[in-house]
Amino acid sequence: MSKVLDLMDIQGNVIRAYGRYNFPYARYVFLNIRDGARGREFVRLVTEQVTTAVNWGQGPNPIEKPMSTVNVAFTYPGLKTLELPRASLIGFPMEFVMGMKKRVDILGDDKRSAPEYWDPIWKESREHDRHKDVHVWISINGQTRAAMQEKYEWLQKIVHDSAGGVAILSGHRGDDGAEHLPFQDVHAVFEDGKPTSKEHFGYTDGIGDPVFEGLPGKPERVVGRGKQLKGGKWAPLATGEFILGHRDEAEEYPIAPAPQLLSRNGTFMVYRKLHENVGTFNSYLEQEGAKYPGGKELLAAKFVGRWRDNGAPIVSAPDAASKAQWDARFAAATPAERDRMLSGFTFDDDMDGSKCPFSSHLRRINPRASLELTPNAFDTPGALANRRRVIRRGLPYGEVKDAARDDGNHGIVIMMINSSINRQFEFVQQQWINYGNDFRAANDKEIILGNHDDEHPSKAVLQVPADSDEAPYFLSKIPRLVETRGGDYFFIPSMTALRMIAKGIVDPT
């Protein structure tokens, strides 16, 4: 990869998924700024502790891997309260200015996902009490709970020392039914005392984040994670799809505020707390799995596009027999070979969706080049998908205490990083998750995340090969499996921008 990124200027959570680096615990804290000057001093103190994207343990003067990490982001009202110049504020994209709650019609957050059901911290109206606005997001990731707690106590101290200039907001639901916790705790799902990459439905998660120009790491990881080219080749995506101040796939610079030093090496983050209806999922899977020809686990794989146990892509292992063969190869493979087995596939041999359904999570989130329904329609086969990719961060929250029930406090906090919230996250959420037109699936929704409801029952067609004598399988009356419990849109500044904001020297002229 020819482009070289300034990793010391980029916040670490943009480049690095901490969970894969043995940080199984995290705490998300949201704050309100009540005085601009004292708020900027608070930002200065936080910036001194922010974790950058620089590689740990490399180079002549290696930086030691920390026991905990700190990262920070701001909502539009937060930047306004920090007194950024108006000429800078008006340069932010409209969806960021509006915030998530005013975009729920686009996102499909209706019924039990509507804001009235969100955690209290997200339900408060800015018009009623601006001291309840979410202005700042701070993430603390820890290798141990103790390391996370120690860093949280540091945060509490500098908030206290701000003398009322900054306040930690409460209003997060907890496991015991409380609704006014001062933070959102998340952690990996543990099995036999060890952290796993599972989530509460039992799927292996966090596979296949995109590879883009300038990203540190091994070049071979681009296969399956970058963009497809003709002749079976792969290339990294353009940096500007994920980081501001760099050219994107359209050879343009994403919309960003002035001056360039404020926006360059920053990005936007979508924070969403999603409740998983585990009881409903298990019940529906048992009901349909008893009828489905391949059985329950194959049907679960069809829901997502990957087998639950180890994430094997169903296009590579479309049935139990091929899955057994895939597992044997996977067990004997090197780490690099395993990575390629998990991500280095296409839908070129599954354009009819008989292996990986058009309504599966995997196909809707990253259709690769399968939307080019007319061969050679574009110079780049995946052109329709390359501009919709997002970087995924986050961890599960809560514990499933009764797998037959939906209530409780368990799900996943997902954070999506992209240079254009509207073109990337919102487009995928609206057009690919809650509609199926681009997949020739009419109004069929994505099975796992779709906003299914009883009034207009959802269905999905699980196709079979064209030469098969079997009939397609129809999933009907798909229940809502995931519900939104809150969130907002945030700007993740670069280290340079953080220092400018703290000093009050942002100058767009």
N, C-alpha and C positions, 0 to 999 in steps of 0.2 A: 504494500500500500504506500503510495508516494506521499500523500498528505501527512504532515506531522502536526498533531494537535498539542497545544500548550496545556498539558495535564495539570500543571500547577495552578492554572487559572480556572479550571473547570471543577465544579463540585463533584465529590466522589460518587454520590448516588446516581449521577447521570451516566457514568461509565460502568460502574461496578454494582452488581447485584450482591449485596452484603451477605445474604443468606447462603450463597455458595462459597463464601470465604469464612465459614464457621462463625457467623453472627446470627444465632437462631432466635434472639430476642430483640424486640424493638419497642419503643414507646414514642407515640406521636403526641406532641403537645401543641395546643393552639392558644395564641395570645392576642390580646387587644392592646393597641397603643393608645394611650390617653394624653400624651404630650409629645409633640414632635421632637423637641430638642432632647428630652430624656429618652425618647424612643431611639433616636440616632445613636446615643451613647450606648444603649443596650445592644444595638446592632453591632457597634464597634467591638464590644466585649464578646459577643457571640462569634463574630468573624475570626477572632483570635483562636477559636477552638474548632472552626469548621474543617472538616476532612476533605482534602482535595482528591483528585483522580490520579495522582502520581502513583507509580508502581511502588509497592512495598518490597523492601529487601533487595533492591537492584541498584546498580551504579556504584561509583567510587565512594559516595557518602550515603549509604542506603538508609531509607526511612523505615523505622521499625513499625510493624503492624500494630495498630493500637488495640487496646482492650475494648474500646468503645469508639463510636463515630458520631459526629454531629453534622447535620446539614440543615439548611434554612431556606424558606421560600415565602413569598408574600402574595396576598390577594391584591386586586386593584385598590380597594378602599385602604388597605394597609400602606401601599405606596403613596397614596394621596395623603394619608395622615402623617407620613414621614416627610411630607412637604416637597416631593419631587416637583420640578417646574411643570407648569401646565403644558408647555410645548413638548415635554417628554411624555406626559400622561396621555395626550391625545394621539400619540403614535402607537399605542397598544391596540391590538385587534379587538373588535367589538364584543366577541364572545367572552373574552377575558374580562373586559370592562363590566359586562352584565353579570357574570358569575353563573354557576351551575343552576341555582334554584330558579332563575329566570329563563332557563333553557330546557326545562323539563318536558315541554311539549315536543321538542326536537328529539330528546333522548328517550321518550317513551316511558318516563317515570310516572305512571298512573296507578290507579287502584292501590294496592298495598305498598307500592313503591313511591307513592306521592309524598311530597314534603311534609304533609301532616303526620306521617308515620316515621319520619326521620328522628334520629337522636335529638334531644332537646338543644344541643349546641348549634345545630343547623337550622332549627325551626324559628329561632328568634328573629323578629323583624327589625331590619336596620332603621326603619322609620320610627319605631317605638323607643329603642334604646341603643344608641350607637356604641355604648360601652360593652355591648354584647356581640358586636361584629367580630368575625374572625379576620384578623389582619396578618398574622404570622403563623407559619407552620414550622415546627422544629422536630426533626427526627433524631432519635438517639437509638443506635443499634449497638448491642452488646454481645461479646463472646460469652458472657455469663450474666445472670440476673444481677449479681452484685455490682458488676462493672456498669451496667445500665443504670442501676439505682444511684450509684456514686455520681454519674454525670447528671442525672436528674436533680440531685441535691445541689450540684453546682448551678444548674439553671434556676432553681428556686431562689438561691442566694442572690444572683444578679437581678432577678425580678424584684426581690425584696429591696435591694439596694437602689432600685430605680425610684424609690419614694413615690410610688403611685403612678409613675410614668408609663408602666407596662403591667399588665395583669394576665395571669393564666386563667383561661376560661374553663369552666366546668360544664357538664352536660353530656357526658358519654355514658352509655348503658354498660352495666357490669354483669358479671355472671350471677350475682345474687339478686338481681332485679333492680338494683339501684340505678338511677338515671342521672346522677350528678357527679360522676367521677371527673377528676381534673386532667385526665389523659386517656388515650386509647392505647392499651397494651395489645401487642400481637406477638405471636411466637410460632415457631415451626411445630407441626404435629409430630409428637414423639412416639416411637415404638421401641419397647424394650429399653427405655432410658436413653435412646439415641434420636437426634433430630432426623426427620425425613423430608422429602420434597413433596409429600402428600398434602391434599386439602380434604375437607370434611366429607366430600362425596366419594373419596377413596382414589381419586385420580392422581397420577404423578404429574406435578405441575412445574412451571418455570422452564420449559424446554424451548429452545430455538429463538432467543432474542436476536434481533437483526444485527448484522455486521455492516459497518459503514466505514468510509475512508478515514484513515487516521486512527482507528481504534487499535489500542495495543493488544497483542495476542498473536496467536499462530495464524498465518495466512490461510491454511487449509480449512479453518473454521468457516470460511465464506461459503462453502458448499452447503446449500440448503438454507443458509441464513442471509445471504446477500440477494442479488437480483439475477434472474435467469437470463442468459444470452443464447443466441443461436448456437447450434452445434453442441448442446449439452454443457456449455461453459457457464461459469458463475463469476460475478464481480461484486465488490462491495457497493452498497448503496451510497448515494451522495451524502456528505456530512450534513448539509443544510436541511435534510429531512428531520434531523433530530437536534441540531445545535444551531442557534442563531448566529448570523454573521458569516455564514459559509454558503456556498451555492448548493441548491437542491437538485432534484432530478430533472427539473425544468430549466436548469442552468440559470436560475434566478435566485435572488436572496429573499428569504421569508420576510413577511411583514414584521417589523420590529421598531421599537421606539428610538428616538435620537437622544443623545449622541451615540455613535457606534460603540464607544467604550461602555455604555450602559447595557447594551443588548448582546454584543459579541461574546460568544462562549457561554451565554445563558440559554435558557429554554423554558418551555411551559410544562406544567405538570397537572394532570387531572387526578384528583384524590376522590375515590369512591369506596364507601363502606357498604359491602354487599352481604346480606343475610342469606344463608343457605337453608332452604326448607328440606332438611335431611330426611324427616319422616315421609314427606310427600315423594321425594326422590326414590327412597327405598321401596315404598309401596308401589309406585308406578313401574319401577324397574322389575319388581317381582311379578306384577300383573301382566306386563307385556312380555317379559322374559319367559314366562311359562308357555306362551303361545308362539314366540319367535322361533323359527326353525334352527337357528344356531345357538339358542340358549341365552341365559341372562348375561353372561360376561361378554359375549360377542355383541349383544345388543347395547350394553354399556359402552363398548368400544365404538359402536356406530354413533352413539350420542355425541361423542367428543372427537372421534377420528383417531384416537389412540387407545390401546389397551390400558386398563387401570393399573395393573401391577408394576409395569416398568416403562410405560410410555411408548411401547412399540407402535409405530404408525401403521394404521390398518391397511394402507395401500401396499405396504410391504409384507403384511401378515394378515390377509383377509379372512382367514378361518383358523380353526383350532389346530389343524395339521401344520399349516405354514407358520403359525405362531410358535409351535414347538421347535421347528427348525430354526426360526429366527432367534429364539431364546438360546439355543445351543451355540449359535454363532456369536451372539452377544456375550455370553459367558466367557468365551475364549478370546474375545477381542481386546485390543489395547484401548486405552482411554480415547485416543484420537479416532480409532475405528468405531468405537461406541458412539462418539459424538456424531460421526458421519451417518451411522445407522439410524440414529434418532432424528436427525434433521436433513440429511442429504437425499431427499426424495422429491419427486414432482407428481403432478396429477396427469402427466402426459399419457399414461396408459390407463387412465380412469376418467376420461372425459364424460362418460355416461353416469358417473357417480355410483356405480354398482359396488365399489369397494368402500369408498369414503363418501357418505351421503352429502348432498348439497346443503342440507340443513345441519350438518355437524359443526361443532364449535371450531374445529381446526380449519375447515374449509371456508367458513364465513370470516374468520379473523384474518387469515392469510391464504387467499385462494391461489397464491403463486401465479402461474401463467394459465390457469384453467379458465379464465374469463375471456381469453382470446378464442372465441368460438369459431371464427373464420381463420383457418391457417394462414400464417404470414401476414396477418392484418397490421402488425406493428413491427418496427425495426427491433424493438426489444419485446420479447414474448410476454413478459410480465408487466408491461407498461401500465395497465389498468390497476394493478395492485401495488406497484412500487411506491406510489405516492400516498398510500393509506397505512403504512407500517407504523407501529408504535413500539417503544421500549417499555417493558412491563417490570414493575417493582412491587414490593409488598409481601405480606405474610398472612397466614390465617389468624383469626382471633377466636378466643373462647374455647370451650370444650363441649363436645356432644355428650350429654349425660344420658339421653334416651334416644336411640337411633330410630325409634318409631314415632317420634314427635317432632313438630316443627318449631315449637316455642323454645325459649332459651336464648342465649346470646352467643351465637357461633356463626362463622362465615369467613370472609376474606376481605382484607383491605387491599385494594389494588390501586396502584399509582401508575399512570401511563404518561410517558414522557415523549413529547413531540414538538416540532417547531410551529405547527399550526393546529390548534385545538379543533377548529372547524373542519379543515380539510382532512384531518387524520382521525382523531377520536370520534368527533361528532358524526362524521360521514359513516364510519364503520358502524357506530351504534344505531343510527337511524336507518341507513340503507341496506346494511348487510346483516345486522342482527335482527331488526324488527321488520324487515321486508326481504323478499327473495327475488325481486325482479331481475337483478343482475345475474342470477343463477338459473334463470328460467324456471323459477319456483313460485311465481306469482306472489301471494302474500304469506307464504309459509315462512315462519320465523326460525331463527336459530334455536335449537332444542334446549340448550342449557340456560342461556341468558335472555331469550326472547320474553317479551312482556305478554305472555299467554294469559287469557282470562276466560271465565266460564260463559260470558255473554256472547263472545265470538270464538268458539272453540278452535284451537290450533290443531294442525295436522302436519305430518311430514311423511314423505314418500321415500322408503328405503328401496332403491332400485336393485334389479338383478341384471346380470349380463344379457345383452340383446339376444344371444343364441340360447338362453336358458329356457327350459320348459316351465320354470317356476314363475309365479306371479309376484310383482312387487309387494312389499309389506307396508301397510299403512298404519302409522302411529296416529291415533286420534285422541281428541280431548287431552292434549298435553297440558298439564298443570303448570302454574308458575313455580319454577324451582328456585329462583333467586330473586330477592327483593332488595331494592336500594334503601339504605338507612342513613344516607347523608353524603356530603362531599362538597367540593368547590374547585375552582380553577386557581392555580398558583403560578407565579413567575419565579424561576430558580435563577438568581443572578450569578454571574461569574465572581471570582474573588476580587477582580478589579472593580466591578460594579458594587459589590458589597462595601468596599472601602470608600468608594465615592459617595454612596448613600449615607454611610456612617458619618462622613465629614461634611455632608451637605454641600458637596461641590459638583453635583450633576449639572452640567451646562450644555444644553442642546444647541446653543448658538454657534 
